[in-house]
Amino acid sequence: MTIALSTVFIPAWLLQEPWPEVAALVLLPYLYIAYQRLRHLRQNELFRIVSENAADMIALVEVTGKRLYNSPAYEKVLGYSLKELAASGSLDQVHPNDRQRVIEAAKEARTTGVGKRLEYRMRHKDGDWRVLESTASAIRNRNGQVTQLVIVNRDITERKRMEEQLEHEAFHDSLTGLPNRNLFLDRLQRAMDHARRHPEFKFAVLFVDIQGLKIFNETMGHAVVDQLIIDISKRLKSRLRHDDTMSRSTPTGDTDRPGGHETLARIDGDRFTVLLENIKAPSDPMRVAIRIRDSLAAPFSANGVDAFTSASIGIALNSTAYEKPGEMLRDADIAMCRAKAQGTSGCEVFDTEMHALVVRRLKLETELRYAIEHGELRVFYQPIIRLASGQIAGVEALVRWWHNDSEFIGPGDFIDVAEETGLIVPIGRYVLKEACRQAHAWHLLFNTSPLLTTTINVSPRQFAQTNLVADVKAALEETGVEPSSLQLEITETMAMSDPKITTRTFSQLKELGVRLSIDDFGTGHSSLSRLRSYPVDVLKIDQSFVRGIENDEESREIVHLIVTLAHHLSLKVIAEGIETPAQRAYLQQFGCEFGQGYLYSPPVDHAALEQFLASASHDIEESSVNAGIRLTPAG
């Protein structure tokens, strides 16, 4: 903008005497006007210099919306020339959904004289939308009326993209792109809020735990498992109904219309959740769960290898009893754990009885921690007998819980909790050390040849610990027990789960001089070639086969086959759970060397077993039980 200076005409008679003072007074207003024009010109020039060199877009518009001036930054940011902008209205490039807000902001600036900060979208010449941050300042005339607006626009498109990316990452899983736990809980909260306003609205949460990935993680690495998880998430999305799985990219929107926004989310690791909204029948969630389970039946491909997976699914139905979304998610998780305990590919619906069970388990866990810390655990021993001679060849160390100095709790009531919580590791360490200490004491007291063998069970959690070998070595050194008299018992399933780890651990244990036994043989899926390669000494026949040996021909054939196989591999055999003379007779007939069970003795404390050893001179018959050797609390 340019402003021309007008020539100031001064009458000649004003410059003559005798009126110099009057002339000065008359000239002063003209000089003031000239000064103001010059000042205004300089201000306009300064405005032009600033606006043309500013990175922000600066516009001068009339209150009618007509553009009076646009800075060159408009062309740099939006691609339009000044001529193109001058030929268009001030709202022509504004996004249709934002125009009303821009009009209202301009009206407020005209009315109040104060512009507020506003974000809106303007179309770039190439068709893309740019996000602008705008402020308006009012220009008033002499009467105080707003006649023009100076608008400063800043391009914040990249900043908004970064904010949206950060927001997306905060509410989505980085691997699968699915909603994460935060977004899932947000959607669940919205569903709960909607149900409070509309009692007829029903929804459910499915908690899905995928099994079968661990072996690929250990053998092929994280990258392969990550791809499997991506493939699983895609299959789940494709198999579920559209309105079961569609989810929004941000946790905002109309909370009064949750239908159609149901969410499939990845909570963590190999666990997913599904929020089913607006269900019509209580059976709908179970049908969806079955569809999820069936979708995982077909194998996935992992580096050219078929990868089979399964799912345990827990279901929680909405209830007015839930106050927070985490409570409903917790109950679906509880139901999932119950389904998992029942076997793979199971589905369970949460109920109040299940909740009571969880409360009892939590109480049991707390009390078990106290028992470990305050020495309430005891080691009991069940004799292992040479079937041919009736002599005691060894003992199996078994843990018992002397609860509150008043009652014994059997392992069946707390071992599962100990395994799930990891408490089995300190329990196993205690049993190992105490049994080794007691075995050494018996060796010194009775001086038998060969030495009494002590068998100790190793749990899956213990076997997975990298310090298992170090714990065994420490127990041997601390107690002084002869390593060859210590026999560690590992289940068949555990031994076959990861051949590399099993081979390495077995070799390290054998280097310490201890003996190894495969427990529950016949119940897992053994590979004979692997079994032959493992440095084991003993196979133990599972009691389920021994129990049926009298009346079931198939059980007899299995037991006979196991004994024959073991002898072919130069292994000894122990049969557990012998309860009748007939069972013992069959086992002797098949050539089984050792046995244990209630026919001879239940597990007893160290004092009772010591009485056994002292009175029977290592010779025990089933009459010993009838003579009064019973389970008695240790002092």
ZAMAR-92787 format. One record per residue (C-alpha): residue in three letters; y, z, x. Coordinates in steps of 0.25 Angstrom, whole numbers, padded with zeros to 4 digits, always signed. Example, Ala and Ser with C-alpha at 12.3 -4.5 7.8 and 13.67 -1.06 7.14 Angstrom:
REM ZAMAR-92787
ala-0018+0031+0049/ser-0004+0029+0055/
This chain:
REM ZAMAR-92787
met+0000+0000+0000/thr+0014-0003+0005/ile+0028+0002+0000/ala+0040-0006+0004/leu+0053+0001+0008/ser+0065-0003-0001/thr+0079-0005+0006/val+0088+0006+0004/phe+0102+0001+0000/ile+0114+0010+0003/pro+0128+0007-0003/ala+0139+0004+0008/trp+0149+0013+0001/leu+0140+0025+0003/leu+0141+0023+0018/gln+0156+0024+0018/glu+0165+0035+0018/pro+0169+0045+0012/trp+0155+0047+0006/pro+0145+0050+0018/glu+0139+0062+0011/val+0138+0055-0002/ala+0131+0044+0005/ala+0121+0053+0011/leu+0118+0059-0002/val+0116+0046-0008/leu+0107+0040+0003/leu+0098+0052+0004/pro+0089+0048-0008/tyr+0087+0034-0003/leu+0083+0040+0010/tyr+0073+0049+0003/ile+0068+0037-0005/ala+0066+0029+0008/tyr+0059+0041+0015/gln+0050+0043+0003/arg+0046+0028+0003/leu+0044+0028+0018/arg+0035+0041+0017/his+0027+0035+0006/leu+0025+0022+0014/arg+0020+0030+0025/gln+0011+0038+0016/asn+0005+0025+0010/glu+0003+0020+0024/leu-0004+0033+0029/phe-0012+0032+0016/arg-0016+0018+0019/ile-0020+0021+0034/val-0028+0033+0030/ser-0035+0026+0018/glu-0038+0013+0026/asn-0044+0021+0038/ala-0052+0032+0030/ala-0067+0031+0028/asp-0065+0036+0014/met-0062+0027+0003/ile-0048+0029-0002/ala-0043+0023-0015/leu-0030+0024-0023/val-0031+0022-0038/glu-0023+0023-0050/val-0026+0032-0061/thr-0031+0020-0069/gly-0041+0017-0059/lys-0035+0005-0052/arg-0037+0005-0037/leu-0024+0005-0029/tyr-0030+0006-0016/asn-0043+0007-0009/ser-0045+0010+0006/pro-0053+0001+0015/ala-0064+0011+0015/tyr-0068+0006+0002/glu-0073-0007+0008/lys-0080+0000+0019/val-0087+0009+0010/leu-0089+0001-0003/gly-0088-0013+0002/tyr-0077-0017-0007/ser-0064-0024-0002/leu-0051-0018-0006/lys-0049-0031-0015/glu-0062-0029-0022/leu-0059-0014-0025/ala-0045-0018-0030/ala-0051-0028-0040/ser-0060-0017-0046/gly-0058-0004-0053/ser-0059+0009-0047/leu-0072+0012-0055/asp-0079-0001-0053/gln-0087+0003-0041/val-0090+0017-0046/his-0105+0019-0050/pro-0105+0018-0066/asn-0112+0032-0067/asp-0100+0038-0058/arg-0088+0031-0065/gln-0086+0042-0076/arg-0085+0053-0065/val-0075+0045-0057/ile-0067+0042-0069/glu-0067+0057-0073/ala-0064+0061-0058/ala-0052+0052-0058/lys-0047+0057-0072/glu-0048+0071-0066/ala-0040+0068-0054/arg-0029+0061-0063/thr-0028+0073-0072/thr-0029+0084-0062/gly-0024+0077-0050/val-0036+0082-0042/gly-0048+0074-0039/lys-0062+0080-0037/arg-0072+0075-0028/leu-0082+0065-0034/glu-0094+0058-0030/tyr-0097+0044-0036/arg-0104+0031-0032/met-0097+0018-0029/arg-0104+0004-0028/his-0103-0002-0014/lys-0101-0017-0014/asp-0115-0019-0010/gly-0120-0012-0023/asp-0124+0001-0017/trp-0118+0014-0022/arg-0109+0023-0013/val-0107+0038-0016/leu-0092+0041-0014/glu-0086+0055-0014/ser-0072+0054-0020/thr-0059+0062-0021/ala-0047+0059-0029/ser-0032+0063-0027/ala-0021+0060-0037/ile-0008+0054-0034/arg+0003+0058-0044/asn+0016+0052-0048/arg+0030+0059-0049/asn+0026+0064-0063/gly+0013+0070-0057/gln+0004+0060-0064/val-0008+0055-0056/thr-0006+0040-0054/gln-0016+0037-0043/leu-0028+0043-0037/val-0032+0043-0022/ile-0047+0042-0021/val-0055+0045-0008/asn-0069+0041-0008/arg-0079+0045+0002/asp-0093+0038+0004/ile-0104+0048+0003/thr-0115+0039+0001/glu-0123+0043+0014/arg-0120+0058+0012/lys-0126+0057-0003/arg-0138+0050+0002/met-0140+0061+0013/glu-0139+0071+0002/glu-0148+0065-0007/gln-0158+0063+0004/leu-0157+0078+0008/glu-0159+0081-0007/his-0171+0072-0008/glu-0177+0078+0004/ala-0175+0092-0001/phe-0182+0089-0014/his-0193+0079-0010/asp-0205+0079-0001/ser-0202+0071+0012/leu-0216+0066+0013/thr-0219+0061-0001/gly-0205+0060-0007/leu-0210+0069-0019/pro-0202+0080-0024/asn-0204+0093-0016/arg-0206+0107-0020/asn-0191+0109-0022/leu-0189+0098-0031/phe-0202+0101-0039/leu-0198+0115-0041/asp-0184+0110-0046/arg-0191+0100-0056/leu-0200+0111-0060/gln-0188+0120-0063/arg-0182+0110-0072/ala-0195+0108-0080/met-0195+0123-0082/asp-0181+0123-0086/his-0183+0112-0096/ala-0195+0119-0102/arg-0187+0132-0104/arg-0178+0123-0113/his-0189+0115-0119/pro-0201+0123-0121/glu-0209+0111-0125/phe-0208+0105-0111/lys-0220+0107-0103/phe-0223+0104-0089/ala-0233+0108-0078/val-0234+0109-0063/leu-0246+0103-0055/phe-0248+0108-0041/val-0257+0098-0033/asp-0263+0102-0020/ile-0269+0090-0012/gln-0282+0093-0004/gly-0289+0084+0007/leu-0277+0082+0016/lys-0280+0092+0026/ile-0291+0085+0033/phe-0282+0073+0035/asn-0270+0081+0040/glu-0280+0087+0051/thr-0287+0074+0055/met-0276+0063+0053/gly-0263+0071+0054/his-0250+0074+0045/ala-0246+0059+0044/val-0259+0055+0037/val-0258+0067+0028/asp-0243+0064+0025/gln-0247+0050+0020/leu-0258+0056+0012/ile-0248+0065+0005/ile-0239+0053+0002/asp-0250+0045-0004/ile-0255+0057-0012/ser-0241+0059-0018/lys-0240+0044-0021/arg-0253+0044-0028/leu-0249+0057-0036/lys-0236+0050-0040/ser-0243+0038-0045/arg-0254+0044-0053/leu-0245+0054-0060/arg-0238+0050-0073/his-0224+0045-0071/asp-0217+0057-0077/asp-0226+0067-0070/thr-0221+0062-0056/met-0207+0057-0056/ser-0197+0066-0050/arg-0183+0065-0046/ser-0177+0064-0032/thr-0167+0076-0034/pro-0168+0089-0042/thr-0157+0086-0051/gly-0156+0080-0065/asp-0157+0083-0079/thr-0165+0096-0080/asp-0167+0094-0095/arg-0176+0081-0094/pro-0187+0085-0085/gly-0197+0075-0091/gly-0199+0063-0082/his-0195+0071-0069/glu-0209+0077-0066/thr-0212+0079-0052/leu-0223+0077-0042/ala-0219+0085-0029/arg-0225+0088-0016/ile-0224+0103-0013/asp-0230+0103+0001/gly-0241+0098+0009/asp-0252+0092+0000/arg-0247+0099-0013/phe-0240+0092-0024/thr-0234+0096-0038/val-0232+0089-0051/leu-0222+0093-0062/leu-0227+0088-0075/glu-0216+0089-0086/asn-0216+0087-0101/ile-0232+0088-0102/lys-0237+0087-0116/ala-0250+0094-0115/pro-0256+0105-0106/ser-0266+0096-0101/asp-0256+0086-0095/pro-0255+0093-0082/met-0270+0093-0080/arg-0271+0078-0083/val-0260+0076-0072/ala-0268+0085-0062/ile-0280+0077-0065/arg-0273+0064-0062/ile-0267+0069-0049/arg-0281+0074-0045/asp-0287+0060-0048/ser-0277+0053-0041/leu-0281+0060-0028/ala-0296+0056-0030/ala-0294+0042-0023/pro-0293+0043-0008/phe-0280+0041+0000/ser-0280+0034+0014/ala-0277+0041+0026/asn-0277+0032+0039/gly-0288+0024+0032/val-0296+0036+0028/asp-0298+0040+0014/ala-0292+0053+0011/phe-0297+0060-0001/thr-0288+0071-0008/ser-0289+0080-0020/ala-0280+0089-0027/ser-0280+0103-0033/ile-0270+0104-0044/gly-0263+0116-0051/ile-0256+0115-0064/ala-0245+0125-0070/leu-0240+0123-0084/asn-0226+0127-0087/ser-0224+0141-0093/thr-0212+0149-0097/ala-0218+0160-0088/tyr-0213+0151-0076/glu-0199+0155-0072/lys-0198+0147-0059/pro-0204+0134-0055/gly-0211+0140-0043/glu-0219+0149-0052/met-0225+0136-0059/leu-0227+0129-0046/arg-0234+0142-0040/asp-0244+0142-0052/ala-0247+0128-0051/asp-0250+0131-0036/ile-0259+0142-0040/ala-0267+0133-0050/met-0268+0123-0039/cys-0274+0133-0029/arg-0284+0137-0040/ala-0288+0123-0042/lys-0290+0121-0027/ala-0299+0133-0027/gln-0307+0127-0038/gly-0310+0115-0029/thr-0303+0102-0025/ser-0296+0093-0036/gly-0295+0104-0046/cys-0284+0107-0056/glu-0280+0120-0062/val-0269+0125-0072/phe-0262+0138-0069/asp-0264+0149-0078/thr-0260+0164-0078/glu-0274+0168-0073/met-0272+0160-0061/his-0259+0167-0059/ala-0265+0180-0060/leu-0276+0175-0050/val-0265+0171-0040/val-0258+0185-0042/arg-0271+0192-0038/arg-0273+0183-0026/leu-0259+0186-0021/lys-0262+0201-0023/leu-0275+0199-0016/glu-0268+0192-0004/thr-0258+0203-0003/glu-0269+0213-0003/leu-0278+0205+0007/arg-0266+0205+0017/tyr-0265+0220+0016/ala-0280+0221+0018/ile-0279+0213+0031/glu-0267+0221+0036/his-0273+0235+0032/gly-0288+0233+0036/glu-0295+0232+0023/leu-0304+0221+0027/arg-0318+0224+0031/val-0329+0216+0038/phe-0343+0216+0031/tyr-0356+0210+0037/gln-0367+0203+0030/pro-0380+0203+0039/ile-0386+0189+0043/ile-0401+0190+0043/arg-0412+0183+0051/leu-0420+0178+0040/ala-0433+0178+0048/ser-0432+0192+0053/gly-0423+0199+0044/gln-0414+0204+0055/ile-0399+0204+0055/ala-0394+0193+0064/gly-0380+0195+0061/val-0369+0198+0051/glu-0358+0190+0043/ala-0344+0197+0044/leu-0338+0197+0030/val-0324+0202+0026/arg-0322+0212+0015/trp-0309+0218+0009/trp-0309+0234+0007/his-0298+0233-0003/asn-0289+0246-0004/asp-0300+0254+0002/ser-0307+0253-0012/glu-0315+0240-0014/phe-0321+0229-0006/ile-0316+0215-0009/gly-0325+0204-0006/pro-0321+0191+0002/gly-0323+0183-0011/asp-0310+0190-0017/phe-0301+0188-0005/ile-0306+0177+0005/asp-0300+0166-0003/val-0286+0172-0003/ala-0287+0175+0012/glu-0291+0161+0015/glu-0279+0155+0006/thr-0269+0165+0012/gly-0274+0164+0027/leu-0277+0179+0027/ile-0292+0175+0030/val-0287+0172+0044/pro-0284+0187+0047/ile-0296+0191+0039/gly-0305+0182+0047/arg-0299+0187+0060/tyr-0302+0202+0056/val-0316+0199+0052/leu-0318+0191+0065/lys-0313+0203+0074/glu-0320+0214+0066/ala-0333+0207+0065/cys-0333+0204+0080/arg-0330+0219+0082/gln-0341+0224+0073/ala-0351+0214+0079/his-0348+0218+0093/ala-0350+0233+0089/trp-0364+0229+0082/his-0368+0222+0095/leu-0366+0234+0103/leu-0372+0243+0093/phe-0385+0236+0090/asn-0386+0227+0103/thr-0395+0216+0095/ser-0400+0203+0101/pro-0396+0193+0097/leu-0382+0199+0093/leu-0379+0201+0079/thr-0371+0189+0074/thr-0358+0191+0067/thr-0354+0179+0058/ile-0339+0178+0054/asn-0334+0168+0043/val-0322+0160+0047/ser-0313+0155+0036/pro-0307+0142+0034/arg-0293+0147+0038/gln-0298+0154+0050/phe-0305+0142+0055/ala-0293+0134+0053/gln-0285+0144+0062/thr-0283+0139+0076/asn-0285+0153+0081/leu-0299+0155+0076/val-0305+0153+0089/ala-0295+0163+0095/asp-0298+0173+0085/val-0313+0173+0087/lys-0311+0173+0102/ala-0302+0186+0101/ala-0312+0193+0092/leu-0323+0190+0102/glu-0315+0195+0114/glu-0309+0207+0106/thr-0322+0212+0100/gly-0332+0208+0112/val-0342+0203+0102/glu-0352+0192+0108/pro-0347+0179+0103/ser-0361+0173+0101/ser-0363+0184+0090/leu-0351+0179+0082/gln-0353+0168+0072/leu-0342+0162+0065/glu-0344+0155+0051/ile-0337+0143+0046/thr-0339+0136+0033/glu-0345+0123+0032/thr-0333+0117+0025/met-0324+0123+0036/ala-0332+0117+0047/met-0332+0103+0041/ser-0317+0103+0037/asp-0312+0098+0050/pro-0322+0095+0061/lys-0312+0094+0072/ile-0307+0108+0070/thr-0321+0113+0067/thr-0327+0108+0080/arg-0315+0113+0089/thr-0315+0127+0082/phe-0331+0128+0083/ser-0331+0124+0098/gln-0320+0134+0101/leu-0328+0145+0094/lys-0341+0141+0101/glu-0334+0142+0114/leu-0332+0157+0111/gly-0347+0159+0109/val-0347+0162+0094/arg-0357+0156+0084/leu-0353+0147+0072/ser-0359+0146+0058/ile-0356+0136+0047/asp-0355+0144+0034/asp-0358+0139+0019/phe-0366+0127+0025/gly-0370+0117+0014/thr-0358+0119+0006/gly-0348+0110+0013/his-0349+0096+0018/ser-0355+0096+0032/ser-0356+0085+0042/leu-0369+0086+0049/ser-0363+0079+0061/arg-0352+0089+0062/leu-0361+0101+0059/arg-0369+0096+0071/ser-0357+0095+0080/tyr-0352+0109+0076/pro-0356+0120+0086/val-0361+0129+0075/asp-0373+0139+0075/val-0376+0142+0061/leu-0376+0136+0047/lys-0375+0146+0035/ile-0381+0141+0022/asp-0371+0144+0010/gln-0376+0155+0000/ser-0375+0145-0011/phe-0387+0138-0006/val-0395+0151-0003/arg-0392+0156-0017/gly-0399+0144-0023/ile-0410+0143-0013/glu-0420+0150-0022/asn-0419+0142-0035/asp-0412+0129-0031/glu-0420+0118-0023/glu-0407+0111-0019/ser-0402+0124-0012/arg-0415+0126-0005/glu-0415+0112+0000/ile-0400+0113+0005/val-0403+0126+0012/his-0416+0121+0019/leu-0408+0108+0023/ile-0396+0117+0029/val-0406+0125+0037/thr-0414+0113+0042/leu-0400+0106+0046/ala-0396+0119+0053/his-0408+0120+0061/his-0408+0105+0065/leu-0394+0108+0070/ser-0399+0120+0077/leu-0391+0130+0068/lys-0395+0143+0062/val-0394+0145+0047/ile-0389+0157+0039/ala-0391+0158+0024/glu-0380+0166+0017/gly-0382+0173+0003/ile-0397+0177+0004/glu-0399+0186-0008/thr-0414+0184-0011/pro-0427+0185-0003/ala-0430+0171-0009/gln-0418+0165-0003/arg-0421+0171+0010/ala-0435+0166+0009/tyr-0430+0151+0007/leu-0421+0153+0019/gln-0432+0158+0028/gln-0441+0146+0024/phe-0430+0136+0027/gly-0428+0143+0041/cys-0414+0149+0039/glu-0412+0159+0050/phe-0402+0169+0044/gly-0397+0174+0031/gln-0387+0183+0024/gly-0385+0188+0010/tyr-0387+0200+0001/leu-0402+0200+0002/tyr-0399+0206+0015/ser-0386+0213+0014/pro-0372+0211+0008/pro-0360+0211+0018/val-0359+0226+0023/asp-0349+0233+0031/his-0351+0235+0046/ala-0357+0249+0044/ala-0367+0245+0034/leu-0371+0233+0043/glu-0372+0242+0055/gln-0382+0251+0047/phe-0390+0238+0044/leu-0391+0235+0059/ala-0394+0249+0063/ser-0405+0252+0052/ala-0412+0239+0051/ser-0412+0235+0066/his-0407+0221+0062/asp-0418+0220+0052/ile-0413+0219+0037/glu-0420+0216+0025/glu-0415+0214+0011/ser-0420+0228+0008/ser-0408+0233+0016/val-0398+0230+0005/asn-0407+0237-0005/ala-0407+0249+0004/gly-0392+0251+0002/ile-0385+0243+0012/arg-0373+0239+0003/leu-0358+0234+0004/thr-0351+0247+0008/pro-0336+0248+0011/ala-0332+0250+0025/gly-0324+0262+0029/
